[in-house]
Amino acid sequence: MIKIDVLQLERQELDIAGTESVTFLEMEDTELMQLKDNVSYQLHVSLVNSGVLVAGSVKTAIHCVCGRCVKEFTQTVENSSICRYYEDVTAPELDITEDIREEMLISIPINYLCSENCKGLCPQCGIDLNKKKCKCHEEKTGSDVWTALDDLKL
């Protein structure tokens, strides 16, 4: 849990760094993604007017499968632009665990790619197009399945 001692914050700004167990994210592993590493965070906390400003970053590593070529790889996921403001904090302690969790979750991609230039697998023969070129597109004969639609006279 990530908590801020507001009474200590009244005397000076705080820099908070630490790690949380991967269970902190409350996500289940899937065939395409497993959370393996702890979640680490670095936050700067300060009083602004009558509220608390929290800024910083949070990151973890995920083991995932590329959505194009099905290669397994590890990707670092980081949100380095966390900025949360809490108005009128009156409690002596502020729990920001849920907010930091949300910031991390929105940084996890929906589709995992080993690289932006990944060519994926050939839909006909299944060869990894990042490693070899296949001849499926060259051997293609006959009309395209969409040609009949192109020929429609509307």
Phi and psi in radians as a Rosetta constraint file:
Dihedral C 1 N 2 CA 2 C 2 CIRCULARHARMONIC -1.870 0.35
Dihedral N 2 CA 2 C 2 N 3 CIRCULARHARMONIC 1.904 0.35
Dihedral C 2 N 3 CA 3 C 3 CIRCULARHARMONIC -2.161 0.35
Dihedral N 3 CA 3 C 3 N 4 CIRCULARHARMONIC 2.588 0.35
Dihedral C 3 N 4 CA 4 C 4 CIRCULARHARMONIC -2.033 0.35
Dihedral N 4 CA 4 C 4 N 5 CIRCULARHARMONIC 2.264 0.35
Dihedral C 4 N 5 CA 5 C 5 CIRCULARHARMONIC -1.445 0.35
Dihedral N 5 CA 5 C 5 N 6 CIRCULARHARMONIC 1.763 0.35
Dihedral C 5 N 6 CA 6 C 6 CIRCULARHARMONIC -1.146 0.35
Dihedral N 6 CA 6 C 6 N 7 CIRCULARHARMONIC -0.586 0.35
Dihedral C 6 N 7 CA 7 C 7 CIRCULARHARMONIC -1.117 0.35
Dihedral N 7 CA 7 C 7 N 8 CIRCULARHARMONIC -0.688 0.35
Dihedral C 7 N 8 CA 8 C 8 CIRCULARHARMONIC -1.202 0.35
Dihedral N 8 CA 8 C 8 N 9 CIRCULARHARMONIC -0.582 0.35
Dihedral C 8 N 9 CA 9 C 9 CIRCULARHARMONIC -1.154 0.35
Dihedral N 9 CA 9 C 9 N 10 CIRCULARHARMONIC -0.452 0.35
Dihedral C 9 N 10 CA 10 C 10 CIRCULARHARMONIC -1.165 0.35
Dihedral N 10 CA 10 C 10 N 11 CIRCULARHARMONIC -0.411 0.35
Dihedral C 10 N 11 CA 11 C 11 CIRCULARHARMONIC -1.581 0.35
Dihedral N 11 CA 11 C 11 N 12 CIRCULARHARMONIC -0.587 0.35
Dihedral C 11 N 12 CA 12 C 12 CIRCULARHARMONIC -2.804 0.35
Dihedral N 12 CA 12 C 12 N 13 CIRCULARHARMONIC 2.780 0.35
Dihedral C 12 N 13 CA 13 C 13 CIRCULARHARMONIC -1.233 0.35
Dihedral N 13 CA 13 C 13 N 14 CIRCULARHARMONIC 2.691 0.35
Dihedral C 13 N 14 CA 14 C 14 CIRCULARHARMONIC -2.099 0.35
Dihedral N 14 CA 14 C 14 N 15 CIRCULARHARMONIC 2.496 0.35
Dihedral C 14 N 15 CA 15 C 15 CIRCULARHARMONIC -1.962 0.35
Dihedral N 15 CA 15 C 15 N 16 CIRCULARHARMONIC 2.106 0.35
Dihedral C 15 N 16 CA 16 C 16 CIRCULARHARMONIC -2.037 0.35
Dihedral N 16 CA 16 C 16 N 17 CIRCULARHARMONIC 2.246 0.35
Dihedral C 16 N 17 CA 17 C 17 CIRCULARHARMONIC -2.359 0.35
Dihedral N 17 CA 17 C 17 N 18 CIRCULARHARMONIC 2.545 0.35
Dihedral C 17 N 18 CA 18 C 18 CIRCULARHARMONIC 3.116 0.35
Dihedral N 18 CA 18 C 18 N 19 CIRCULARHARMONIC -3.017 0.35
Dihedral C 18 N 19 CA 19 C 19 CIRCULARHARMONIC -2.323 0.35
Dihedral N 19 CA 19 C 19 N 20 CIRCULARHARMONIC 2.650 0.35
Dihedral C 19 N 20 CA 20 C 20 CIRCULARHARMONIC -2.182 0.35
Dihedral N 20 CA 20 C 20 N 21 CIRCULARHARMONIC 2.622 0.35
Dihedral C 20 N 21 CA 21 C 21 CIRCULARHARMONIC -1.074 0.35
Dihedral N 21 CA 21 C 21 N 22 CIRCULARHARMONIC 2.670 0.35
Dihedral C 21 N 22 CA 22 C 22 CIRCULARHARMONIC -1.079 0.35
Dihedral N 22 CA 22 C 22 N 23 CIRCULARHARMONIC -0.387 0.35
Dihedral C 22 N 23 CA 23 C 23 CIRCULARHARMONIC -1.135 0.35
Dihedral N 23 CA 23 C 23 N 24 CIRCULARHARMONIC -0.321 0.35
Dihedral C 23 N 24 CA 24 C 24 CIRCULARHARMONIC -0.947 0.35
Dihedral N 24 CA 24 C 24 N 25 CIRCULARHARMONIC -0.571 0.35
Dihedral C 24 N 25 CA 25 C 25 CIRCULARHARMONIC -1.379 0.35
Dihedral N 25 CA 25 C 25 N 26 CIRCULARHARMONIC -0.274 0.35
Dihedral C 25 N 26 CA 26 C 26 CIRCULARHARMONIC 0.958 0.35
Dihedral N 26 CA 26 C 26 N 27 CIRCULARHARMONIC 0.765 0.35
Dihedral C 26 N 27 CA 27 C 27 CIRCULARHARMONIC -2.047 0.35
Dihedral N 27 CA 27 C 27 N 28 CIRCULARHARMONIC 2.478 0.35
Dihedral C 27 N 28 CA 28 C 28 CIRCULARHARMONIC -1.622 0.35
Dihedral N 28 CA 28 C 28 N 29 CIRCULARHARMONIC 2.538 0.35
Dihedral C 28 N 29 CA 29 C 29 CIRCULARHARMONIC -1.184 0.35
Dihedral N 29 CA 29 C 29 N 30 CIRCULARHARMONIC 2.572 0.35
Dihedral C 29 N 30 CA 30 C 30 CIRCULARHARMONIC -2.174 0.35
Dihedral N 30 CA 30 C 30 N 31 CIRCULARHARMONIC -3.138 0.35
Dihedral C 30 N 31 CA 31 C 31 CIRCULARHARMONIC -1.148 0.35
Dihedral N 31 CA 31 C 31 N 32 CIRCULARHARMONIC -0.482 0.35
Dihedral C 31 N 32 CA 32 C 32 CIRCULARHARMONIC -1.666 0.35
Dihedral N 32 CA 32 C 32 N 33 CIRCULARHARMONIC -0.274 0.35
Dihedral C 32 N 33 CA 33 C 33 CIRCULARHARMONIC -2.664 0.35
Dihedral N 33 CA 33 C 33 N 34 CIRCULARHARMONIC 2.291 0.35
Dihedral C 33 N 34 CA 34 C 34 CIRCULARHARMONIC -2.250 0.35
Dihedral N 34 CA 34 C 34 N 35 CIRCULARHARMONIC 2.327 0.35
Dihedral C 34 N 35 CA 35 C 35 CIRCULARHARMONIC -1.554 0.35
Dihedral N 35 CA 35 C 35 N 36 CIRCULARHARMONIC 2.089 0.35
Dihedral C 35 N 36 CA 36 C 36 CIRCULARHARMONIC -1.959 0.35
Dihedral N 36 CA 36 C 36 N 37 CIRCULARHARMONIC -0.697 0.35
Dihedral C 36 N 37 CA 37 C 37 CIRCULARHARMONIC -1.635 0.35
Dihedral N 37 CA 37 C 37 N 38 CIRCULARHARMONIC 2.778 0.35
Dihedral C 37 N 38 CA 38 C 38 CIRCULARHARMONIC -1.162 0.35
Dihedral N 38 CA 38 C 38 N 39 CIRCULARHARMONIC 2.796 0.35
Dihedral C 38 N 39 CA 39 C 39 CIRCULARHARMONIC -1.637 0.35
Dihedral N 39 CA 39 C 39 N 40 CIRCULARHARMONIC 2.169 0.35
Dihedral C 39 N 40 CA 40 C 40 CIRCULARHARMONIC -1.922 0.35
Dihedral N 40 CA 40 C 40 N 41 CIRCULARHARMONIC 2.603 0.35
Dihedral C 40 N 41 CA 41 C 41 CIRCULARHARMONIC -2.450 0.35
Dihedral N 41 CA 41 C 41 N 42 CIRCULARHARMONIC 2.639 0.35
Dihedral C 41 N 42 CA 42 C 42 CIRCULARHARMONIC -2.386 0.35
Dihedral N 42 CA 42 C 42 N 43 CIRCULARHARMONIC 2.048 0.35
Dihedral C 42 N 43 CA 43 C 43 CIRCULARHARMONIC -2.260 0.35
Dihedral N 43 CA 43 C 43 N 44 CIRCULARHARMONIC 2.527 0.35
Dihedral C 43 N 44 CA 44 C 44 CIRCULARHARMONIC -1.974 0.35
Dihedral N 44 CA 44 C 44 N 45 CIRCULARHARMONIC 2.203 0.35
Dihedral C 44 N 45 CA 45 C 45 CIRCULARHARMONIC -2.104 0.35
Dihedral N 45 CA 45 C 45 N 46 CIRCULARHARMONIC 2.314 0.35
Dihedral C 45 N 46 CA 46 C 46 CIRCULARHARMONIC -2.544 0.35
Dihedral N 46 CA 46 C 46 N 47 CIRCULARHARMONIC 2.749 0.35
Dihedral C 46 N 47 CA 47 C 47 CIRCULARHARMONIC -1.491 0.35
Dihedral N 47 CA 47 C 47 N 48 CIRCULARHARMONIC 2.307 0.35
Dihedral C 47 N 48 CA 48 C 48 CIRCULARHARMONIC -2.338 0.35
Dihedral N 48 CA 48 C 48 N 49 CIRCULARHARMONIC 2.022 0.35
Dihedral C 48 N 49 CA 49 C 49 CIRCULARHARMONIC 0.970 0.35
Dihedral N 49 CA 49 C 49 N 50 CIRCULARHARMONIC -2.128 0.35
Dihedral C 49 N 50 CA 50 C 50 CIRCULARHARMONIC -1.824 0.35
Dihedral N 50 CA 50 C 50 N 51 CIRCULARHARMONIC 0.266 0.35
Dihedral C 50 N 51 CA 51 C 51 CIRCULARHARMONIC -2.148 0.35
Dihedral N 51 CA 51 C 51 N 52 CIRCULARHARMONIC 3.130 0.35
Dihedral C 51 N 52 CA 52 C 52 CIRCULARHARMONIC -2.021 0.35
Dihedral N 52 CA 52 C 52 N 53 CIRCULARHARMONIC 2.247 0.35
Dihedral C 52 N 53 CA 53 C 53 CIRCULARHARMONIC -1.855 0.35
Dihedral N 53 CA 53 C 53 N 54 CIRCULARHARMONIC 2.197 0.35
Dihedral C 53 N 54 CA 54 C 54 CIRCULARHARMONIC -2.052 0.35
Dihedral N 54 CA 54 C 54 N 55 CIRCULARHARMONIC 2.175 0.35
Dihedral C 54 N 55 CA 55 C 55 CIRCULARHARMONIC -2.373 0.35
Dihedral N 55 CA 55 C 55 N 56 CIRCULARHARMONIC 2.598 0.35
Dihedral C 55 N 56 CA 56 C 56 CIRCULARHARMONIC 2.772 0.35
Dihedral N 56 CA 56 C 56 N 57 CIRCULARHARMONIC -2.634 0.35
Dihedral C 56 N 57 CA 57 C 57 CIRCULARHARMONIC -2.482 0.35
Dihedral N 57 CA 57 C 57 N 58 CIRCULARHARMONIC 2.772 0.35
Dihedral C 57 N 58 CA 58 C 58 CIRCULARHARMONIC -2.494 0.35
Dihedral N 58 CA 58 C 58 N 59 CIRCULARHARMONIC 2.464 0.35
Dihedral C 58 N 59 CA 59 C 59 CIRCULARHARMONIC -2.656 0.35
Dihedral N 59 CA 59 C 59 N 60 CIRCULARHARMONIC 2.803 0.35
Dihedral C 59 N 60 CA 60 C 60 CIRCULARHARMONIC -2.737 0.35
Dihedral N 60 CA 60 C 60 N 61 CIRCULARHARMONIC 3.019 0.35
Dihedral C 60 N 61 CA 61 C 61 CIRCULARHARMONIC -2.032 0.35
Dihedral N 61 CA 61 C 61 N 62 CIRCULARHARMONIC 2.447 0.35
Dihedral C 61 N 62 CA 62 C 62 CIRCULARHARMONIC -2.147 0.35
Dihedral N 62 CA 62 C 62 N 63 CIRCULARHARMONIC 2.505 0.35
Dihedral C 62 N 63 CA 63 C 63 CIRCULARHARMONIC -1.704 0.35
Dihedral N 63 CA 63 C 63 N 64 CIRCULARHARMONIC 2.126 0.35
Dihedral C 63 N 64 CA 64 C 64 CIRCULARHARMONIC -2.459 0.35
Dihedral N 64 CA 64 C 64 N 65 CIRCULARHARMONIC 3.048 0.35
Dihedral C 64 N 65 CA 65 C 65 CIRCULARHARMONIC -2.017 0.35
Dihedral N 65 CA 65 C 65 N 66 CIRCULARHARMONIC 2.276 0.35
Dihedral C 65 N 66 CA 66 C 66 CIRCULARHARMONIC -1.083 0.35
Dihedral N 66 CA 66 C 66 N 67 CIRCULARHARMONIC 2.362 0.35
Dihedral C 66 N 67 CA 67 C 67 CIRCULARHARMONIC -1.307 0.35
Dihedral N 67 CA 67 C 67 N 68 CIRCULARHARMONIC -0.152 0.35
Dihedral C 67 N 68 CA 68 C 68 CIRCULARHARMONIC -1.888 0.35
Dihedral N 68 CA 68 C 68 N 69 CIRCULARHARMONIC -0.782 0.35
Dihedral C 68 N 69 CA 69 C 69 CIRCULARHARMONIC -1.996 0.35
Dihedral N 69 CA 69 C 69 N 70 CIRCULARHARMONIC 0.023 0.35
Dihedral C 69 N 70 CA 70 C 70 CIRCULARHARMONIC 0.965 0.35
Dihedral N 70 CA 70 C 70 N 71 CIRCULARHARMONIC 0.447 0.35
Dihedral C 70 N 71 CA 71 C 71 CIRCULARHARMONIC -1.409 0.35
Dihedral N 71 CA 71 C 71 N 72 CIRCULARHARMONIC 2.415 0.35
Dihedral C 71 N 72 CA 72 C 72 CIRCULARHARMONIC -1.453 0.35
Dihedral N 72 CA 72 C 72 N 73 CIRCULARHARMONIC 2.455 0.35
Dihedral C 72 N 73 CA 73 C 73 CIRCULARHARMONIC -2.758 0.35
Dihedral N 73 CA 73 C 73 N 74 CIRCULARHARMONIC 2.906 0.35
Dihedral C 73 N 74 CA 74 C 74 CIRCULARHARMONIC -1.948 0.35
Dihedral N 74 CA 74 C 74 N 75 CIRCULARHARMONIC 2.325 0.35
Dihedral C 74 N 75 CA 75 C 75 CIRCULARHARMONIC -2.189 0.35
Dihedral N 75 CA 75 C 75 N 76 CIRCULARHARMONIC 2.366 0.35
Dihedral C 75 N 76 CA 76 C 76 CIRCULARHARMONIC -1.500 0.35
Dihedral N 76 CA 76 C 76 N 77 CIRCULARHARMONIC 2.259 0.35
Dihedral C 76 N 77 CA 77 C 77 CIRCULARHARMONIC -1.962 0.35
Dihedral N 77 CA 77 C 77 N 78 CIRCULARHARMONIC 2.200 0.35
Dihedral C 77 N 78 CA 78 C 78 CIRCULARHARMONIC -2.432 0.35
Dihedral N 78 CA 78 C 78 N 79 CIRCULARHARMONIC 2.455 0.35
Dihedral C 78 N 79 CA 79 C 79 CIRCULARHARMONIC -2.067 0.35
Dihedral N 79 CA 79 C 79 N 80 CIRCULARHARMONIC 1.839 0.35
Dihedral C 79 N 80 CA 80 C 80 CIRCULARHARMONIC -1.761 0.35
Dihedral N 80 CA 80 C 80 N 81 CIRCULARHARMONIC 0.190 0.35
Dihedral C 80 N 81 CA 81 C 81 CIRCULARHARMONIC -2.134 0.35
Dihedral N 81 CA 81 C 81 N 82 CIRCULARHARMONIC 0.695 0.35
Dihedral C 81 N 82 CA 82 C 82 CIRCULARHARMONIC -1.233 0.35
Dihedral N 82 CA 82 C 82 N 83 CIRCULARHARMONIC 2.284 0.35
Dihedral C 82 N 83 CA 83 C 83 CIRCULARHARMONIC -2.642 0.35
Dihedral N 83 CA 83 C 83 N 84 CIRCULARHARMONIC 1.865 0.35
Dihedral C 83 N 84 CA 84 C 84 CIRCULARHARMONIC -2.200 0.35
Dihedral N 84 CA 84 C 84 N 85 CIRCULARHARMONIC 2.427 0.35
Dihedral C 84 N 85 CA 85 C 85 CIRCULARHARMONIC -2.114 0.35
Dihedral N 85 CA 85 C 85 N 86 CIRCULARHARMONIC 2.280 0.35
Dihedral C 85 N 86 CA 86 C 86 CIRCULARHARMONIC -1.996 0.35
Dihedral N 86 CA 86 C 86 N 87 CIRCULARHARMONIC 2.015 0.35
Dihedral C 86 N 87 CA 87 C 87 CIRCULARHARMONIC -1.440 0.35
Dihedral N 87 CA 87 C 87 N 88 CIRCULARHARMONIC 2.594 0.35
Dihedral C 87 N 88 CA 88 C 88 CIRCULARHARMONIC 0.777 0.35
Dihedral N 88 CA 88 C 88 N 89 CIRCULARHARMONIC 1.002 0.35
Dihedral C 88 N 89 CA 89 C 89 CIRCULARHARMONIC -1.376 0.35
Dihedral N 89 CA 89 C 89 N 90 CIRCULARHARMONIC 2.063 0.35
Dihedral C 89 N 90 CA 90 C 90 CIRCULARHARMONIC -1.965 0.35
Dihedral N 90 CA 90 C 90 N 91 CIRCULARHARMONIC -0.331 0.35
Dihedral C 90 N 91 CA 91 C 91 CIRCULARHARMONIC -1.280 0.35
Dihedral N 91 CA 91 C 91 N 92 CIRCULARHARMONIC 2.654 0.35
Dihedral C 91 N 92 CA 92 C 92 CIRCULARHARMONIC -1.257 0.35
Dihedral N 92 CA 92 C 92 N 93 CIRCULARHARMONIC -0.264 0.35
Dihedral C 92 N 93 CA 93 C 93 CIRCULARHARMONIC -2.399 0.35
Dihedral N 93 CA 93 C 93 N 94 CIRCULARHARMONIC 2.426 0.35
Dihedral C 93 N 94 CA 94 C 94 CIRCULARHARMONIC -2.056 0.35
Dihedral N 94 CA 94 C 94 N 95 CIRCULARHARMONIC 2.083 0.35
Dihedral C 94 N 95 CA 95 C 95 CIRCULARHARMONIC -1.634 0.35
Dihedral N 95 CA 95 C 95 N 96 CIRCULARHARMONIC 1.988 0.35
Dihedral C 95 N 96 CA 96 C 96 CIRCULARHARMONIC -1.912 0.35
Dihedral N 96 CA 96 C 96 N 97 CIRCULARHARMONIC 0.243 0.35
Dihedral C 96 N 97 CA 97 C 97 CIRCULARHARMONIC -0.953 0.35
Dihedral N 97 CA 97 C 97 N 98 CIRCULARHARMONIC -0.880 0.35
Dihedral C 97 N 98 CA 98 C 98 CIRCULARHARMONIC -1.124 0.35
Dihedral N 98 CA 98 C 98 N 99 CIRCULARHARMONIC -0.676 0.35
Dihedral C 98 N 99 CA 99 C 99 CIRCULARHARMONIC -1.173 0.35
Dihedral N 99 CA 99 C 99 N 100 CIRCULARHARMONIC -0.704 0.35
Dihedral C 99 N 100 CA 100 C 100 CIRCULARHARMONIC -1.180 0.35
Dihedral N 100 CA 100 C 100 N 101 CIRCULARHARMONIC -0.668 0.35
Dihedral C 100 N 101 CA 101 C 101 CIRCULARHARMONIC -1.035 0.35
Dihedral N 101 CA 101 C 101 N 102 CIRCULARHARMONIC -0.810 0.35
Dihedral C 101 N 102 CA 102 C 102 CIRCULARHARMONIC -1.065 0.35
Dihedral N 102 CA 102 C 102 N 103 CIRCULARHARMONIC -0.736 0.35
Dihedral C 102 N 103 CA 103 C 103 CIRCULARHARMONIC -1.060 0.35
Dihedral N 103 CA 103 C 103 N 104 CIRCULARHARMONIC -0.655 0.35
Dihedral C 103 N 104 CA 104 C 104 CIRCULARHARMONIC -1.242 0.35
Dihedral N 104 CA 104 C 104 N 105 CIRCULARHARMONIC -0.733 0.35
Dihedral C 104 N 105 CA 105 C 105 CIRCULARHARMONIC -1.106 0.35
Dihedral N 105 CA 105 C 105 N 106 CIRCULARHARMONIC -0.634 0.35
Dihedral C 105 N 106 CA 106 C 106 CIRCULARHARMONIC -1.280 0.35
Dihedral N 106 CA 106 C 106 N 107 CIRCULARHARMONIC -0.193 0.35
Dihedral C 106 N 107 CA 107 C 107 CIRCULARHARMONIC -1.567 0.35
Dihedral N 107 CA 107 C 107 N 108 CIRCULARHARMONIC -0.258 0.35
Dihedral C 107 N 108 CA 108 C 108 CIRCULARHARMONIC -1.365 0.35
Dihedral N 108 CA 108 C 108 N 109 CIRCULARHARMONIC 2.166 0.35
Dihedral C 108 N 109 CA 109 C 109 CIRCULARHARMONIC -1.194 0.35
Dihedral N 109 CA 109 C 109 N 110 CIRCULARHARMONIC 2.723 0.35
Dihedral C 109 N 110 CA 110 C 110 CIRCULARHARMONIC -1.388 0.35
Dihedral N 110 CA 110 C 110 N 111 CIRCULARHARMONIC -0.735 0.35
Dihedral C 110 N 111 CA 111 C 111 CIRCULARHARMONIC -2.060 0.35
Dihedral N 111 CA 111 C 111 N 112 CIRCULARHARMONIC 2.189 0.35
Dihedral C 111 N 112 CA 112 C 112 CIRCULARHARMONIC -1.615 0.35
Dihedral N 112 CA 112 C 112 N 113 CIRCULARHARMONIC 2.283 0.35
Dihedral C 112 N 113 CA 113 C 113 CIRCULARHARMONIC -2.188 0.35
Dihedral N 113 CA 113 C 113 N 114 CIRCULARHARMONIC 2.328 0.35
Dihedral C 113 N 114 CA 114 C 114 CIRCULARHARMONIC -1.179 0.35
Dihedral N 114 CA 114 C 114 N 115 CIRCULARHARMONIC -0.504 0.35
Dihedral C 114 N 115 CA 115 C 115 CIRCULARHARMONIC -2.793 0.35
Dihedral N 115 CA 115 C 115 N 116 CIRCULARHARMONIC 2.750 0.35
Dihedral C 115 N 116 CA 116 C 116 CIRCULARHARMONIC -1.124 0.35
Dihedral N 116 CA 116 C 116 N 117 CIRCULARHARMONIC -0.448 0.35
Dihedral C 116 N 117 CA 117 C 117 CIRCULARHARMONIC -1.649 0.35
Dihedral N 117 CA 117 C 117 N 118 CIRCULARHARMONIC 0.201 0.35
Dihedral C 117 N 118 CA 118 C 118 CIRCULARHARMONIC -1.058 0.35
Dihedral N 118 CA 118 C 118 N 119 CIRCULARHARMONIC 2.234 0.35
Dihedral C 118 N 119 CA 119 C 119 CIRCULARHARMONIC -1.556 0.35
Dihedral N 119 CA 119 C 119 N 120 CIRCULARHARMONIC -0.271 0.35
Dihedral C 119 N 120 CA 120 C 120 CIRCULARHARMONIC 1.393 0.35
Dihedral N 120 CA 120 C 120 N 121 CIRCULARHARMONIC -2.788 0.35
Dihedral C 120 N 121 CA 121 C 121 CIRCULARHARMONIC -1.858 0.35
Dihedral N 121 CA 121 C 121 N 122 CIRCULARHARMONIC 2.601 0.35
Dihedral C 121 N 122 CA 122 C 122 CIRCULARHARMONIC -1.206 0.35
Dihedral N 122 CA 122 C 122 N 123 CIRCULARHARMONIC 2.269 0.35
Dihedral C 122 N 123 CA 123 C 123 CIRCULARHARMONIC -1.200 0.35
Dihedral N 123 CA 123 C 123 N 124 CIRCULARHARMONIC -0.343 0.35
Dihedral C 123 N 124 CA 124 C 124 CIRCULARHARMONIC -1.537 0.35
Dihedral N 124 CA 124 C 124 N 125 CIRCULARHARMONIC -0.967 0.35
Dihedral C 124 N 125 CA 125 C 125 CIRCULARHARMONIC -1.806 0.35
Dihedral N 125 CA 125 C 125 N 126 CIRCULARHARMONIC -0.269 0.35
Dihedral C 125 N 126 CA 126 C 126 CIRCULARHARMONIC 1.441 0.35
Dihedral N 126 CA 126 C 126 N 127 CIRCULARHARMONIC 0.138 0.35
Dihedral C 126 N 127 CA 127 C 127 CIRCULARHARMONIC -1.254 0.35
Dihedral N 127 CA 127 C 127 N 128 CIRCULARHARMONIC 2.541 0.35
Dihedral C 127 N 128 CA 128 C 128 CIRCULARHARMONIC -1.301 0.35
Dihedral N 128 CA 128 C 128 N 129 CIRCULARHARMONIC 1.931 0.35
Dihedral C 128 N 129 CA 129 C 129 CIRCULARHARMONIC -1.248 0.35
Dihedral N 129 CA 129 C 129 N 130 CIRCULARHARMONIC -0.165 0.35
Dihedral C 129 N 130 CA 130 C 130 CIRCULARHARMONIC -1.339 0.35
Dihedral N 130 CA 130 C 130 N 131 CIRCULARHARMONIC -0.441 0.35
Dihedral C 130 N 131 CA 131 C 131 CIRCULARHARMONIC -1.777 0.35
Dihedral N 131 CA 131 C 131 N 132 CIRCULARHARMONIC -0.656 0.35
Dihedral C 131 N 132 CA 132 C 132 CIRCULARHARMONIC -2.450 0.35
Dihedral N 132 CA 132 C 132 N 133 CIRCULARHARMONIC 2.774 0.35
Dihedral C 132 N 133 CA 133 C 133 CIRCULARHARMONIC -1.720 0.35
Dihedral N 133 CA 133 C 133 N 134 CIRCULARHARMONIC 2.402 0.35
Dihedral C 133 N 134 CA 134 C 134 CIRCULARHARMONIC -1.785 0.35
Dihedral N 134 CA 134 C 134 N 135 CIRCULARHARMONIC 2.976 0.35
Dihedral C 134 N 135 CA 135 C 135 CIRCULARHARMONIC -1.897 0.35
Dihedral N 135 CA 135 C 135 N 136 CIRCULARHARMONIC 0.222 0.35
Dihedral C 135 N 136 CA 136 C 136 CIRCULARHARMONIC -1.041 0.35
Dihedral N 136 CA 136 C 136 N 137 CIRCULARHARMONIC -0.738 0.35
Dihedral C 136 N 137 CA 137 C 137 CIRCULARHARMONIC -1.269 0.35
Dihedral N 137 CA 137 C 137 N 138 CIRCULARHARMONIC -0.541 0.35
Dihedral C 137 N 138 CA 138 C 138 CIRCULARHARMONIC -1.270 0.35
Dihedral N 138 CA 138 C 138 N 139 CIRCULARHARMONIC -0.624 0.35
Dihedral C 138 N 139 CA 139 C 139 CIRCULARHARMONIC -1.412 0.35
Dihedral N 139 CA 139 C 139 N 140 CIRCULARHARMONIC -0.168 0.35
Dihedral C 139 N 140 CA 140 C 140 CIRCULARHARMONIC -1.099 0.35
Dihedral N 140 CA 140 C 140 N 141 CIRCULARHARMONIC 2.176 0.35
Dihedral C 140 N 141 CA 141 C 141 CIRCULARHARMONIC -2.210 0.35
Dihedral N 141 CA 141 C 141 N 142 CIRCULARHARMONIC 2.904 0.35
Dihedral C 141 N 142 CA 142 C 142 CIRCULARHARMONIC 1.483 0.35
Dihedral N 142 CA 142 C 142 N 143 CIRCULARHARMONIC -3.105 0.35
Dihedral C 142 N 143 CA 143 C 143 CIRCULARHARMONIC -1.491 0.35
Dihedral N 143 CA 143 C 143 N 144 CIRCULARHARMONIC 2.678 0.35
Dihedral C 143 N 144 CA 144 C 144 CIRCULARHARMONIC -1.265 0.35
Dihedral N 144 CA 144 C 144 N 145 CIRCULARHARMONIC 2.580 0.35
Dihedral C 144 N 145 CA 145 C 145 CIRCULARHARMONIC -1.084 0.35
Dihedral N 145 CA 145 C 145 N 146 CIRCULARHARMONIC -0.377 0.35
Dihedral C 145 N 146 CA 146 C 146 CIRCULARHARMONIC -1.591 0.35
Dihedral N 146 CA 146 C 146 N 147 CIRCULARHARMONIC -0.136 0.35
Dihedral C 146 N 147 CA 147 C 147 CIRCULARHARMONIC -1.056 0.35
Dihedral N 147 CA 147 C 147 N 148 CIRCULARHARMONIC -0.661 0.35
Dihedral C 147 N 148 CA 148 C 148 CIRCULARHARMONIC -1.053 0.35
Dihedral N 148 CA 148 C 148 N 149 CIRCULARHARMONIC -0.627 0.35
Dihedral C 148 N 149 CA 149 C 149 CIRCULARHARMONIC -1.232 0.35
Dihedral N 149 CA 149 C 149 N 150 CIRCULARHARMONIC -0.626 0.35
Dihedral C 149 N 150 CA 150 C 150 CIRCULARHARMONIC -1.116 0.35
Dihedral N 150 CA 150 C 150 N 151 CIRCULARHARMONIC -0.530 0.35
Dihedral C 150 N 151 CA 151 C 151 CIRCULARHARMONIC -1.427 0.35
Dihedral N 151 CA 151 C 151 N 152 CIRCULARHARMONIC -0.136 0.35
Dihedral C 151 N 152 CA 152 C 152 CIRCULARHARMONIC -1.146 0.35
Dihedral N 152 CA 152 C 152 N 153 CIRCULARHARMONIC 2.366 0.35
Dihedral C 152 N 153 CA 153 C 153 CIRCULARHARMONIC -1.831 0.35
Dihedral N 153 CA 153 C 153 N 154 CIRCULARHARMONIC 1.879 0.35
